[in-house]
């Protein structure tokens, strides 16, 4: 599983961390936010791709998620979300990443009252996305954030019905918001888990601490990954360099012991 380790890095920090990336030969999950889509041209992304290509590394992409609502009941909001997502897919046609991560935008306290309607509205967005993915032969995965259990992802994947769509399981989000036993996620989706986001917290807030600084049992996590989805990309989601390096060191130690 060591070969499947990626680090999450926003577009604007890539150039600053080239030495570190080369030193550790980190694979990359490139975070593309909405402001990048607005401020960078297609030519800028082509130049960025050439830089990444020269490093000879594997790549995944994280699509914009702040304020994105693919299942919104407001058609105009869905339209903006779809435009953002499709632009990421245009960029993916250049980068050819192994996976693209999207968020559901689901918040139970809001959409839970109209869950079936939200699923139907969300499907309108994902149907267009997955049709485009088929043309690109592009895999995507939908990440858990505020989801309490597997129901939202089950319903979406059942309705979309494509081998190109899977799950990005975020262990930190589950530790804060999840209400079901951890292994149920892995048993339910198995090899449909294309990527796992690795970061730690104490269960009270999504701190994105280094592995070992919270209360998540990462020995259990990696044993479940090894059992159910050993080919999943393992992305270290740290918010600063020191946290990322500490996470990397601790993850390697755990992987050597399981």
PEZI-V565560 format. One record per residue. SS is DSSP state (a for helix, b for strand, c for the rest). PHI is phi in degrees with one decimal (none if undefined). PSI is psi in radians with two decimals (NA if undefined). Layout:
[[SS/PHI/PSI] [SS/PHI/PSI]]
//
This chain:
[[c/none/-0.27] [a/-58.6/-0.61] [a/-68.8/-0.25] [a/-97.4/0.19] [b/-79.3/2.25] [b/-121.7/2.78] [b/-118.8/2.51] [b/-89.7/2.21] [b/-145.5/2.24] [b/-66.9/2.67] [a/-50.1/-0.80] [a/-70.3/-0.28] [a/-96.2/-0.13] [c/-59.1/-0.85] [a/-61.7/-0.64] [a/-70.1/-0.41] [a/-109.0/0.30] [a/-58.9/-0.76] [a/-60.5/-0.77] [a/-64.4/-0.75] [a/-62.5/-0.76] [a/-65.3/-0.71] [a/-60.8/-0.81] [a/-95.6/-0.09] [c/54.8/0.78] [c/-69.9/2.37] [b/-77.2/2.78] [b/-119.5/2.35] [b/-105.7/1.88] [b/-85.5/2.08] [b/-88.1/2.07] [c/-111.0/2.00] [c/-97.5/2.96] [a/-58.9/-0.66] [a/-65.3/-0.51] [a/-67.4/-0.70] [a/-63.1/-0.54] [a/-86.4/-0.58] [a/-94.9/-0.37] [c/-105.4/2.40] [c/-85.7/2.99] [a/-61.3/-0.61] [a/-66.4/-0.61] [a/-63.1/-0.74] [a/-68.6/-0.59] [a/-63.6/-0.75] [a/-64.1/-0.70] [a/-63.1/-0.72] [a/-61.3/-0.73] [a/-62.7/-0.66] [a/-64.8/-0.76] [a/-67.7/-0.71] [a/-59.8/-0.64] [a/-66.9/-0.36] [a/-82.7/-0.22] [c/58.0/0.85] [c/-117.4/2.77] [c/-79.9/2.76] [b/-143.3/2.43] [b/-129.1/2.91] [b/-129.0/2.41] [b/-106.2/2.08] [c/-75.5/2.83] [c/-55.8/2.52] [c/-134.0/-0.43] [c/-66.4/2.15] [c/70.0/0.03] [c/-76.9/2.38] [c/-143.2/1.42] [c/-65.2/-0.29] [c/-110.8/0.34] [c/-58.9/2.54] [c/-78.2/-0.19] [c/-93.4/1.98] [a/-59.2/-0.61] [a/-68.7/-0.63] [a/-68.8/-0.71] [a/-61.3/-0.67] [a/-63.7/-0.78] [a/-64.1/-0.76] [a/-59.2/-0.80] [a/-62.5/-0.72] [a/-59.9/-0.75] [a/-62.9/-0.81] [a/-64.7/-0.71] [a/-67.2/-0.59] [a/-66.7/-0.63] [a/-62.7/-0.69] [a/-66.8/-0.58] [a/-61.7/-0.72] [a/-67.9/-0.67] [a/-62.6/-0.50] [a/-62.8/-0.45] [a/-84.7/-0.84] [a/-78.4/-0.50] [c/51.2/1.01] [c/-71.6/2.78] [c/-71.8/-0.45] [c/-158.2/2.62] [b/-124.5/2.29] [b/-102.4/2.28] [b/-123.0/2.76] [b/-101.2/2.69] [c/-74.3/-0.52] [c/76.0/0.17] [c/-84.7/2.26] [c/-127.4/1.97] [a/-58.4/-0.65] [a/-64.6/-0.38] [a/-101.8/-1.04] [a/-84.8/-0.21] [a/-61.0/-0.48] [a/-66.6/-0.47] [a/-129.8/0.85] [a/-58.4/-0.86] [a/-61.6/-0.68] [a/-66.2/-0.70] [a/-63.3/-0.72] [a/-59.2/-0.79] [a/-63.6/-0.75] [a/-68.2/-0.70] [a/-62.6/-0.68] [a/-60.7/-0.59] [a/-58.1/-0.68] [a/-71.8/-0.88] [a/-68.3/-0.49] [a/-61.9/-0.77] [a/-66.9/-0.74] [a/-61.2/-0.84] [a/-70.8/-0.55] [a/-62.8/-0.67] [a/-68.7/-0.70] [a/-60.3/-0.62] [a/-63.3/-0.65] [a/-68.1/-0.57] [a/-92.7/-0.15] [c/55.6/0.77] [c/-106.1/2.19] [c/-82.2/2.48] [b/-133.2/2.77] [b/-138.8/2.59] [b/-105.6/2.18] [b/-90.0/2.52] [c/-83.1/2.40] [c/-127.5/-1.39] [c/-92.2/0.01] [c/-62.3/2.27] [c/-79.6/-0.46] [c/-150.4/-2.90] [c/-88.4/-0.03] [a/-60.5/-0.80] [a/-59.5/-0.84] [a/-66.9/-0.66] [a/-59.2/-0.85] [a/-65.3/-0.73] [a/-66.1/-0.82] [a/-66.9/-0.60] [a/-67.9/-0.64] [a/-78.3/-0.60] [a/-79.0/-0.71] [c/53.9/1.26] [c/-149.5/2.47] [c/-70.1/-0.24] [c/-83.8/-0.20] [b/-111.9/2.36] [b/-143.5/-2.66] [b/-122.2/2.43] [b/-106.1/1.94] [b/-93.3/2.08] [b/-100.0/1.95] [a/-70.7/-0.57] [a/-67.6/-0.74] [a/-63.6/-0.72] [a/-62.3/-0.66] [a/-65.7/-0.52] [a/-89.4/-0.79] [a/-107.8/-0.35] [c/-70.2/2.55] [c/-123.7/0.14] [c/-119.5/2.81] [c/-61.1/2.41] [a/-51.3/-0.79] [a/-64.4/-0.39] [a/-61.8/-0.60] [a/-62.8/-0.81] [a/-70.2/-0.69] [a/-67.5/-0.66] [a/-67.4/-0.78] [a/-106.5/-0.41] [a/45.6/-2.07] [a/-76.4/0.07] [a/-84.5/-0.09] [b/-83.6/1.76] [b/-81.8/-0.47] [b/-150.3/2.61] [b/-127.1/2.25] [b/-94.1/2.24] [b/-111.5/2.04] [c/-165.9/2.87] [b/-119.4/2.75] [c/-161.3/3.10] [c/-100.3/0.18] [c/90.0/-0.09] [c/-100.5/-0.43] [c/-159.3/2.70] [c/-81.7/1.27] [c/-75.5/-0.42] [c/56.5/0.86] [b/-79.9/2.95] [c/-68.7/2.59] [c/-56.9/2.24] [c/103.2/-0.19] [c/-98.8/-0.02] [c/-122.0/-2.68] [c/-115.6/0.27] [c/-78.1/2.35] [c/-85.4/1.58] [a/-75.2/-0.37] [a/-62.6/-0.75] [a/-65.8/-0.76] [a/-55.8/-0.90] [a/-72.5/-0.48] [a/-67.6/-0.66] [a/-68.4/-0.70] [a/-62.4/-0.79] [a/-61.2/-0.61] [a/-78.5/-0.75] [a/-105.1/-0.61] [c/-145.5/1.08] [c/-63.3/-0.31] [c/-91.0/-0.02] [c/-63.2/2.52] [b/-71.6/2.40] [b/-111.9/1.76] [b/-102.3/2.14] [b/-83.6/1.96] [c/-103.0/1.47] [c/-107.1/2.69] [c/-97.9/-0.01] [c/-154.3/2.89] [a/-64.4/-0.78] [a/-62.3/-0.73] [a/-64.2/-0.69] [a/-65.5/-0.77] [a/-65.9/-0.70] [a/-65.1/-0.72] [a/-60.3/-0.79] [a/-59.4/-0.84] [a/-60.1/-0.76] [a/-71.7/-0.61] [a/-64.9/-0.77] [a/-59.5/-0.75] [a/-61.0/-0.71] [a/-67.8/-0.80] [a/-61.5/-0.55] [a/-72.9/-0.28] [a/-103.5/-0.32] [c/-89.7/NA]]
//
